[in-house]
Amino acid sequence: MKGTDIPYKMLSQDAFSQWLGIEILECEIGRCKLGMTIRKDMLNSMNKTHGGISYSLADTAFGFAANTYGKYAVSIETSINHIEALEEGDYLEAESVIGKVKNKLGFNVIEVKRNNELVALFKGIVYRTQKDWEE
């Protein structure tokens, strides 16, 4: 399967990312940029965006980019730093760029932005399996 088609296949099979309203903005081998808009049903008890929302966007970008190399890749450790509070109507973008692929582990940092302002910093480690993506 062509690597740049894999994120689209992943999104089509991912009900949670579809519920989030995630859209693929750009995709190439080793890179994926996603976007989404914060909705009212994503807010916490303080009327701010639940931290899991920006985390999920970044994690999805991370997974999509890691899988563009054609092998199943899964995260084995991730974390996030929330820098700014987010509100209903905010449009977020997360871009994951995977560097050289030399072994089974990959390390990445994903910036989540609102209008080019850094609002969260996600860090992740991915494990690359030997299983190929198929049509």
SULMO-V189732 format. One record per backbone hydrogen bond with DSSP energy under -0.5 kcal/mol. NH is the residue of the N-H (numbers start at 0). CO is the residue of the C=O. If there is no record, write none. Layout:
nh/co
NH/CO
NH/CO
This chain:
nh/co
4/1
5/1
5/2
6/2
8/4
9/5
10/6
11/7
12/8
12/9
13/10
14/12
17/13
18/14
19/15
20/16
20/17
21/16
22/34
24/22
24/32
25/32
27/30
29/64
30/27
31/95
32/25
33/93
34/22
35/91
37/89
41/38
42/39
43/47
46/43
48/85
49/41
52/49
53/49
54/50
55/51
56/52
57/53
58/54
59/55
60/56
61/57
62/58
63/59
64/60
65/61
66/62
67/63
67/64
68/65
69/66
71/130
73/126
75/124
76/124
78/122
80/120
81/79
82/80
82/118
83/118
88/37
89/86
91/35
91/89
92/112
93/33
94/110
95/31
97/29
101/99
105/125
107/123
109/121
110/94
111/119
112/92
112/110
113/116
114/90
116/113
117/115
118/111
119/111
120/80
121/109
122/78
123/107
124/76
125/105
126/73
127/103
127/125
128/71
128/126
132/69
